[in-house]
Amino acid sequence: MTQAIFSFKGVTDDILNHLSFNIYKNEKVMLFGPSGAGKSSLLFLFNRLRDPKEGKIEFKDRPITEYDISNLRRKVGLLLQSPNLFPGTVLDNLKYGPSLCGEWNPADAKKLLEYVQLPESYLNRKVDQLSGGEQQRVSLGRTLANSPEVLLLDEPTSALDYRTAEEIEEVLEELVDVHQLTMVMVTHDLRQAKRLGERGLFLMDGEIKEDDQIKTMLTEPKTEELKDFIQD
Amino acid sequence: MEPEVSNQSLLFLIVFVLVPLTLSYYYQLGMNKDIVWSAIRGTVQLFVVGYILTFLFDLNPFIGIPLMVSIMIVIATLHARNKGKELPNVFAVILLGLITVEGSVLALWLAFDMIEFRPSEVIPMSGMIIGNSMVAMGLALERMKSEFTENSGRLMAALSLGAKPNQASHLIITKTLNAALIPNVDRLKTIGLVQLPGMMTGLILGGVEPVMAIKYQLVISLSIFSSVSLSAMFITMAMYRYFFNKNDQLLESEEELRTQSK
């Protein structure tokens, strides 16, 4: 696990202050910190939904600005807090990404539903007839349809009840392992961070205050800021 | 019978102002001043326009028509751009849109002998086209802005799946155009059944045969229908791209829209 898939060097914007760190292939990284720390802002830099004002970001040793934006976004998939499904059926949503570049294979629909543990009968269901948890599964399936190498997750379970959140977590855990994805996840839930992550980045006031194994960070925090955050 | 509204009869119109004024007073709506001011302003505006039209109708059509149509287009542009002030180039886009719509409709009218190139025919009919197009553009702009705000999550999701701005905005463009066209379709469906259109009523009151009045009304109603559709389409297709920057990123704040648009 030595090859850096993402490399941030001196990245600065309105919130983030000179961030430098690497993300390695197959890592499960948890980005956590208080509200307004810049977690989502940082996440959106990975797939260029935002650009930094200063600094350099590399994806597989090439500046991300050298990639075709649409191709980069297909490789670096994103799952948002809300499912944000498009009107229509489950199938319409699953095929959205691949169809944009004419790569949709109808046989993939069944496979994608299996990944997110939904029955095949759901394929032609209208998305507004699904529960919150089911919608988030479809959203995850829609992201996976592009066969991403990196999966970005912006608090994907925060709008769900505890039980549904746990089910989504299980789906995620399995998918990340089976597909050998690199995962970067924003969460405010420290228990979730511990369950799903290996490495933690504690972000506060636009700076990374701690970067370590998540379990170590939560049991032996080195900074006062992290200690206070854990206690809160 | 020559239609005639005497000055004395006009004075009695004050009753029609007293009704909303009484309501406002009784229910303390705080609109008394607005009601009186809008009634006076509307009356003065109409009389001034009446005298201007009398003057324009006597002018050479090649001077009177371009002059008045240009004034109407500029005023309509200034009014409609208020609905999208934060968007770059909105004035130029609306101006170009209104010129295109009015130019196309006028060309068709003249090409098919629907009207004659006389100020008394072109100016009132153009006014209806420009006025309705102005409203359609303003509504489309407002609708588009609210759709972009309400659907920012979906747009981010679409962009993150590799969609280009035109692909990501497809849903918004559809919704905006739907909202602009549905009232017009409904209006056409009930035309003459729920209310007699203004132009037709005016012609009938002016002594024109109802069938002839209907022919004119059809020309203007279908022209308005077409120009409203064209205006909504024009403004939507021209402006959606300003909600993104050159790196296919969604711009959400007014400041971003002003400074980073494509």
Interface residues (C-beta under 8 A of the other chain):
Chain A: N47 R48 L49 R50 D51 I69 S70 N71 R73 R74 G77 L78 L80 S82 N84 L85 F86 P87 Y96 G97 L100 C101 S139 R142 T143 N146
Chain B: G153 R154 M156 A157 A158 L159 S160 L161 G162 A163 K164 Q167 L171 N247 D248 Q249 L250
